[in-house]
Amino acid sequence: MNTFEACFEMANVLSFYSQATDSAYAEPAVNCLIRLPGGVTLFDGTTLNELSLDNRVGLAPMTRVSATDDGRATAEMAQYYQRFADGGFSFLITEGTYPDNAYSQGYLNQPGLATDAQAAAWQQVTEAVHDAGVPIFAQLMHAGAQSQGNPHIDGEQTIAPSAVQPDGQKAEAYGGSGDFPTPKAATVDELADIRDGFVTSAQNAIEAGFDGVEIHGANGYLLHEFLSGEFNQRDDEYGGVPANRVRYPQEVVAAVVEATPADFVVGIRVSQSTALDEDHLWPEGEDAAAVFFEELSTAGADYIHVTEPDATTPAFGDDGPTLAEAAATYAADETVIIDNGGLGAPDAAREKVDAGADLVTLATSALANPDWPEKVSKGEELTAFDPAEFLAPSAELSEHELQTSGASADD
C-alpha cells in the first residue's frame, strides 16, 4: 500500500468513525488527503509577490458571457465573484477579458478592459472581493483564431499567428455555432498593436482595483497559438523552433511587467491542450517546455499557471513529468507555479497535488462548491458538478449562482 492508498484508507476509516460517533476526525482525514510535499497542506498560508494568501486554493478563470453588450462588468458579476471570496478561496482569477477593441474579443457579452468605462465597471467587482479580504487578478485574453463573437471587426477575418483554421465547432454555451473561419496571419505591426493592447489593459486593471493580471497563453487562444507547432507556421522571428515560438508571448509578458508597478502581480497561463483538442501537444515535448518555461519566467512573470484536462498525468509520455513538474523544473526558482486540471475531484485529492505546484486552482468543482475551501477544511461533503446547472444551454450566470454567502449551494 503506497502513501496515498494508506492516506485514503485512513480518511475512509476516520470519516466513518466521525459520522458514527459525532467526533471530530473528519478534518485530519481531509488534511491527509491534501497534504503537499514537505508537510505543507492546502490550508497553510503563503505569498505571491507581496500578497499574503490565506491558503493555496484559488479560483480558475471561467468564461461566463454575462457582461453588457459593450463589455462592462455587472452587479451580478460582482455577486458571483464575491461568493468565491466569501467561500474561502485565497485568490480569484477572472474570466478571460479582452484587451483591445480590434481583434481580441472572443465572445459576445465577454467583459473587456480596453476602455476607461470597462475599467470603471470592474471596480464594483474588485471592491466586493476585497471586502472579503481576497485578492483578484484579471485574466487578459486575446482570442486569436478561436474568436467566435467580435462586433469590433464586423465580419472581417480574425487574426492569428498564421492562416490556420481551428478544428472543431464554436461553443454553443458561449453563443457560437458552426465552424471557425480561417484567420489571417498577423503582420509584425499588428503584433505590436496587440502587445500595446495588453499593456493598456493591464494599466486599466490597476485603475479597476485589480491586484494583478494573468496573461492568457493557454487553451488555443492567440498566445497559445504562437507556442503551438500546428497553429504557428511563421517563418520570421516568431515561428519555427521553440525559442522563436515563445518570443511573442515573452515580449507581451515583459512589456506588461515593465509598464506596471513591482508589487502588481503578472502571471501567464500555459497549456499544451486547446479548448477544441485535449490531445494537442508541443511537437518537441519536454524540450519545448524547457524553453517556454525558462523564457516566460525570465521575462518577469510572477507565476506560471499551467492547465491540462488532468493535471495528475504525465505531459510528455508515460514516464515523464506532469506539466506543473516541468514548469517547476525549468522556470526560475522564484516563479510561483499554479496547477489546474481536475484537482477538485476526490480521486485527484487521493493521488495528491503535483509535487511541483505551489498553488492550485479549481474551476467546475468551484462552481458546484463556491465554498470549496471551507467545506474541505471542515471535512464536509462536496456537491457534484452538474453541467446543466451552470453551462447549458448557455454559460451565462444563473440566478442560483448569485445567492448571498450565507446560502447553501444545495438550496
PyMOL commands that set and color helices and strands:
alter all, ss='L'
color gray80, all
select helices_A, chain A and resi 3-21+26-33+37-39+75-86+116-131+144-146+172-174+188-208+222-227+242-245+247-259+286-298+323-330+346-351+364-368+372-378+387-390+399-402
alter helices_A, ss='H'
color red, helices_A
select strands_A, chain A and resi 46-48+51-53+57-59+91-97+136-140+159-160+184-185+212-219+265-274+303-307+336-340+359-362
alter strands_A, ss='S'
color yellow, strands_A
deselect
rebuild
show_as cartoon
